[in-house]
Amino acid sequence: MLRIIAILSLIGLTACNSVYVKPNSLDPDQKIFVPRGGFSMQRSIKLAMQTRNYDIYNGRLTRISKSSESYELPSSVKYSVRVDERSEIFRPIWCMFNGFWWWNFNVSIVEQKSGTEILSWRGRGCQNSSLRKLDALLDTMEIKSK
């Protein structure tokens, strides 16, 4: 009985993620649009891509309303990133050894010219495990140089 409780507890602690990824579809030498601001996941995506030397473009803001913003993008932008996320939640016990913060997010990366979605990721989990998954996804998506 104790084993069943332990197994159910461990299953309850796992994060839920649903990912569609198109391997070898992201050219790290191309310009990528990532909007300004955001909660932790959006900032972390920008930082991860900058660490990998991606050319990040935040867009020229053309319109702001209460519910949205519009950006002007040059034709040199090949990809766009969209992140929808809830405010992070401080979970010191749940995520004690994994970053302390709980994230709930949707991430999409689209190739601008064709409109092809190369990443669709619905996830939730502790900060560090989500960042490790992001790193693994970027490894899978990057076009390997010849």
C-alpha positions in Angstrom: 0.0 0.0 0.0 2.9 2.3 0.8 4.4 1.7 -2.6 1.2 2.6 -4.4 1.0 5.9 -2.4 4.6 6.7 -3.2 4.1 6.0 -6.9 1.0 8.1 -7.1 2.8 10.9 -5.3 5.7 10.8 -7.8 3.3 10.8 -10.7 1.5 13.8 -9.2 4.8 15.7 -9.0 5.7 15.4 -12.7 5.1 18.3 -15.0 2.8 18.1 -18.0 4.0 19.0 -21.4 2.7 18.6 -24.9 5.3 19.3 -27.6 5.3 19.3 -31.4 8.7 20.1 -32.8 10.0 20.1 -36.4 13.6 18.9 -36.2 16.4 20.7 -38.1 14.1 23.6 -38.9 15.6 26.6 -37.0 18.5 28.4 -38.6 20.5 30.0 -35.8 22.0 32.6 -38.2 18.6 34.2 -39.0 16.9 37.0 -37.2 14.1 36.0 -34.7 11.3 38.2 -33.4 10.5 37.9 -29.7 8.2 40.5 -28.2 9.2 42.7 -25.4 8.5 42.0 -21.7 6.7 38.9 -20.6 6.9 36.8 -17.5 9.7 34.4 -16.7 9.3 32.0 -19.7 9.5 34.7 -22.3 12.5 36.3 -20.7 14.2 32.9 -20.4 13.6 32.1 -24.1 15.2 35.5 -25.1 18.1 34.8 -22.7 18.6 31.2 -24.0 18.6 32.3 -27.6 21.0 35.2 -26.9 23.3 32.8 -25.1 23.2 30.7 -28.3 24.1 33.8 -30.3 20.7 34.1 -32.1 20.0 37.6 -33.5 17.0 38.6 -31.4 14.7 41.4 -32.6 12.1 43.0 -30.4 10.2 44.8 -33.1 9.3 48.4 -33.6 6.1 49.1 -31.6 3.4 50.6 -33.8 0.3 50.4 -31.7 -0.7 49.7 -28.1 -4.1 49.0 -26.7 -5.3 47.6 -23.4 -5.4 44.0 -24.7 -2.7 43.9 -27.4 0.4 45.4 -29.1 1.3 45.6 -32.8 4.8 45.5 -34.1 6.4 46.3 -37.4 8.9 43.7 -38.6 11.5 44.0 -41.3 11.6 41.4 -44.1 14.9 40.1 -42.6 13.0 38.5 -39.7 12.7 34.8 -40.5 11.1 33.5 -37.3 8.7 34.8 -34.7 8.2 33.5 -31.2 5.0 33.8 -29.3 4.7 33.0 -25.6 1.4 33.0 -23.6 2.0 32.5 -20.0 0.5 32.9 -16.6 2.3 34.7 -13.8 4.9 32.4 -12.2 4.0 30.9 -8.8 6.5 30.6 -6.0 6.4 27.0 -4.9 9.3 26.5 -2.4 8.3 22.9 -1.5 7.0 21.6 -4.8 10.0 23.0 -6.8 12.6 23.0 -3.9 15.4 21.5 -5.9 14.3 22.7 -9.3 14.2 26.5 -9.2 11.4 27.3 -6.7 9.1 28.8 -9.4 6.2 27.0 -11.2 5.5 28.1 -14.8 2.4 27.5 -17.0 2.9 28.5 -20.6 2.3 28.1 -24.3 5.2 28.6 -26.7 5.0 28.8 -30.5 7.8 29.4 -33.1 6.7 30.1 -36.6 8.7 30.5 -39.8 7.5 33.9 -41.1 7.6 33.4 -44.9 5.7 30.1 -45.1 3.7 30.4 -41.9 4.9 27.0 -40.8 4.8 26.3 -37.1 8.1 24.6 -36.2 7.4 24.5 -32.4 4.2 24.2 -30.5 4.8 23.6 -26.7 2.1 23.6 -24.1 3.9 23.2 -20.8 3.9 23.6 -17.1 6.5 22.7 -14.6 9.3 24.0 -12.3 11.6 26.6 -13.6 14.8 24.6 -14.1 13.2 21.5 -15.7 11.4 23.8 -18.1 14.7 25.5 -19.1 16.3 22.1 -19.6 13.4 21.1 -21.9 13.8 24.4 -23.8 17.5 23.8 -24.3 16.8 20.2 -25.5 14.1 21.5 -27.9 16.4 24.2 -29.3 19.1 21.5 -29.8 16.6 19.4 -31.8 15.3 22.3 -33.8 18.6 23.9 -34.9 19.9 23.2 -38.4 23.2 21.6 -37.9 26.0 23.3 -39.9 27.6 21.2 -42.6 
